[in-house]
Amino acid sequence: MKSNPKMPDSVEESLHAVLSGLPLEGEEAEICDFSLEEQNEALESQGIQPSVDPKYKPVLCETIMYIVACVIVNEYNEVLMMQEAKQSCAGKWYLPAGHMEKGENIVQACEREVLEETGLKIQCTTLVVIETARGNWMRFVLTGKVVGGQLKTPSEADKESLQAKWVRNLGELELRAGDITHLIDRVRMYEQARKIQEPGWFEDQLPALRAYPRQLLRLVVVIKKKSNNQVNILLSERTSWHLPACEIHPGRSLHSTLRRFMVELFGAEVPSHRPCGLLSVEHDSSTNQDGLCLTLLVAFRSPLEEVPIISKCVWHEISSKDLSDKLLQKVSSKNATFFLNVIK
């Protein structure tokens, strides 16, 4: 067990920023404790041939695919849907969705797709779900509110869509695919919870604007110390104290990336833990950098005294009661973080 009571205040400031949906500042935000090159070396030491080029670079629409989808629910619990114009699925219905384009951020891409496919102008209000299939495909699901425009009619059909309409019962439509039904259910639950002010849900938060040259998975690892019942988080020191982060493997699931990183930090017999959901997404491709950073909340079931660390990390005891309470609330409630759906 390692601890360091003389940790700088900047650590908790960084954590406050993450929980508030703000991007981390400075070079330490991009520190990577377990790069693709180091992951390859770890595999080779086990006699396993690596499957990815250690110089892999995320390039939109070439080596990675980012998708945006928008679930808008009106006051009648109806969902905004569009009818496909593409030859492969013409006439079928789907959420307004599509590929992000070069130079766009996630919100810009989402608002553009909704306008093109439904005729409505929207303002995104929060991220709701992030889906990943391997590390090189991600779908960002947002919701928002209509602020203008006119619902597209069949007479306005174009290459983007045939028409759009508000739909209460999805069973009335022939869907392009059933993969959107759980997204719609999730947003309807969120909207209902917000209406009745149900506690335990995440606060509205959009992806933070920060450019990254590669794809990072940052961890907020939470554990309680048995001797004093205090909340601790894991910190790593490479060039300065920071929240531990690794490079996302483009050819493996996010869960696989997490498992390998946890073994790197705690050893092969890492005690039982669980990913609780995402705390934030940071991305901005306006500078031609198509990387991002996902910050994942992870909680140990065992107390600190029973979780050994093998890497250059320490446990940091949270001094702020407000910060401790926020972390515990996000660990205890399944709706307090953004839902992460890892598609196998």
Phi, psi and omega in degrees: 000132179237144175211159180215101184287350184258040181286143179293151180298337183300334179297310180289331175296319178297319180293320176300319180298315180300314182292339180265001179079022179261148178287148175285146182255162174083170183293332184295341177295334183258006179295132180241123182273345185210084184285171176299323178298316179291326176294320177297319179297321179296321178293315181298325179294341178260007180078021180253132180282122180297152183247006182226144176291124181297343178265014179310136179232130177289119178232119185303133179069006176239295180257346177223159177228119174252128179244143172243147175218147183233129177248107178252124179245128181270186185291347179260013181065024176268147183253139177284119182235156178233150180260126187294142176253342182299140185303324184293338183216026184305134178091343179275164187249152183200167171291151169298121187199163177172181182283141171290147179253161181305135176084356180270152165262176188296317181294315179302316181296319181294313181293325177295313182299318180296316180297314182296321189264341181237344183085357182259140173270131179233163172241115178295140181245329179197152167285148179234313185222144170237128179243141178227143172228105194061184183272357185250012174221124179221141175239126180256120184252122182238166170230173183184200181227149179282131181237002179169186178087178179232137180300128183295132179256166179304330179290346180254016181303141176213193183292342181280320180193163178271325178187176175220154176200163175272133186229130177268316183250108181295339179296343179282346186250154169267107185279148174296323178200153182273005184287355182262349186296320180289333177291317178296317178301319182296316181291323176298319176298316180298314181296319178295318179296321179293323182295320182262007180056045179290128181287163174097000179262157177295154174277150180306132183203128178262161176304137180280146181271107174203131181277141177227137179282342179219174181266122183243146170247110180262139183247136165250099184264117186252138178209154177251142178271124186296323187293330181228001178063024181269150179278133177236153173234156181274135176235148179243152177234109171252298171243341175200164180294136183199165173290132185298142181215147176228164177279136179286127180286123185289341184255003181235162178292159179296327177296323178293317176301315180298314181301314181296322180290320179295323176295320178299323183277322190239357180095168185298332180262039181304129181296167183301133180209168179215142171283127185265344183136174183270139177267328181196160172233131177239127182197145173193112182261014181294342178256021179064029172246118187259014176281183178198176174222123174257127177257116187252134176272127180233136182236135173272143175276326180283154176288162182307320184298342183253009183240098179285150177247134179251344181265182181278071181228164176219160170270133178246121179282125181289124183274334182275122178295322180299317180293318177301315181297320180296317179296315180296323179295322179287330176288321188277337182251126182290346181257004185275352176237168177286134185292128177253119179250109180264111182274126183282000000 
